[in-house]
Amino acid sequence: MMKKLSRFPLSFFIVYFLFLLIYLLASYFPHLRWWGLDWWAYYPSWVAYILFGIGLIAAAGLIWSQKRKVGWLTVTDEEAAPSGKYLWTSLTVLIITGLLFYLLRVRTHF
């Protein structure tokens, strides 16, 4: 039996568009050091506009597919059922990345 995925809430799209706008605005102020948000500033301005446009197109495509209820947004009941496999995979990835973070640390100039 197939089950439709629930629609994305409006709050998801508000946060998504807000972050897109923050990325674009932060690209004009790299001296403020919005670390993690200002990396578009180190590319030419046309790249920031293209990335912003791609983000808008991706959101528009998601909204369009939600309205049309496209088939690739369906899951079977078996896929929707929670399993212990996800928990063990997540814990394994968490432990491995934690060990790598600890073992590969270096001293910086700070």
C-alpha positions as CSV (number, residue, x, y, z in Angstrom):
1,M,0.0,0.0,0.0
2,M,1.3,3.4,-0.9
3,K,1.1,6.5,1.3
4,K,1.6,10.1,0.3
5,L,4.2,12.1,2.2
6,S,2.8,15.0,4.2
7,R,3.2,18.4,2.7
8,F,6.0,20.7,3.8
9,P,4.6,23.2,6.3
10,L,4.7,26.9,5.5
11,S,7.3,27.5,8.2
12,F,9.8,25.3,6.3
13,F,9.6,27.5,3.3
14,I,9.7,30.7,5.4
15,V,13.0,29.5,7.0
16,Y,14.3,28.3,3.6
17,F,13.7,31.7,1.9
18,L,15.0,33.5,5.0
19,F,18.3,31.6,4.8
20,L,18.6,32.2,1.1
21,L,18.2,35.9,1.6
22,I,20.7,35.8,4.5
23,Y,23.3,34.1,2.3
24,L,22.8,36.7,-0.4
25,L,23.0,39.6,2.0
26,A,26.0,38.2,3.9
27,S,27.9,38.0,0.6
28,Y,28.0,41.8,0.5
29,F,29.4,42.0,4.0
30,P,32.3,39.5,4.4
31,H,34.1,41.8,6.8
32,L,31.3,41.2,9.4
33,R,32.4,37.5,9.4
34,W,29.1,35.7,9.4
35,W,31.0,32.4,9.4
36,G,29.2,29.7,7.5
37,L,26.9,32.3,5.9
38,D,29.2,34.6,4.0
39,W,31.1,32.2,1.7
40,W,29.3,33.5,-1.3
41,A,31.3,36.7,-0.9
42,Y,34.5,35.0,-2.0
43,Y,33.0,34.3,-5.5
44,P,32.2,36.9,-8.1
45,S,28.8,38.5,-7.5
46,W,27.2,36.8,-10.5
47,V,27.9,33.4,-8.8
48,A,25.9,34.6,-5.8
49,Y,23.0,35.5,-8.0
50,I,23.1,32.2,-9.8
51,L,23.2,30.3,-6.5
52,F,20.3,32.4,-5.2
53,G,18.4,31.7,-8.4
54,I,19.0,27.9,-8.2
55,G,17.7,28.0,-4.6
56,L,14.6,29.8,-5.7
57,I,14.1,27.4,-8.6
58,A,14.6,24.4,-6.3
59,A,12.0,25.7,-3.9
60,A,9.6,26.4,-6.7
61,G,10.0,22.9,-8.0
62,L,9.3,21.5,-4.5
63,I,6.2,23.6,-4.1
64,W,5.0,22.6,-7.6
65,S,5.6,18.9,-6.9
66,Q,3.7,19.2,-3.6
67,K,0.7,20.7,-5.3
68,R,0.8,18.1,-8.1
69,K,1.5,15.2,-5.7
70,V,4.1,13.7,-7.9
71,G,4.7,10.0,-7.6
72,W,8.3,10.1,-6.4
73,L,7.0,11.7,-3.2
74,T,5.3,8.4,-2.1
75,V,6.6,5.8,0.2
76,T,5.4,2.3,0.9
77,D,4.2,1.3,4.4
78,E,7.3,-0.8,4.9
79,E,9.5,2.2,4.2
80,A,7.5,4.4,6.6
81,A,7.7,2.0,9.5
82,P,10.4,2.9,12.0
83,S,13.3,0.4,12.3
84,G,16.3,-0.1,14.5
85,K,18.6,0.0,11.5
86,Y,18.3,3.7,11.4
87,L,19.3,4.1,15.0
88,W,22.4,1.8,14.7
89,T,23.5,3.5,11.5
90,S,23.2,6.9,13.1
91,L,25.1,5.9,16.2
92,T,27.8,4.3,14.1
93,V,28.3,7.5,12.0
94,L,28.2,9.6,15.1
95,I,30.9,7.6,16.9
96,I,33.1,7.4,13.8
97,T,32.9,11.2,13.1
98,G,33.5,11.9,16.8
99,L,36.6,9.7,16.8
100,L,37.9,11.3,13.6
101,F,37.3,14.8,15.1
102,Y,39.3,13.9,18.2
103,L,42.1,12.0,16.4
104,L,42.6,14.5,13.6
105,R,42.6,17.7,15.7
106,V,45.4,20.2,15.3
107,R,46.5,23.2,17.1
108,T,45.7,26.5,15.4
109,H,47.0,30.0,15.8
110,F,44.0,31.1,17.9
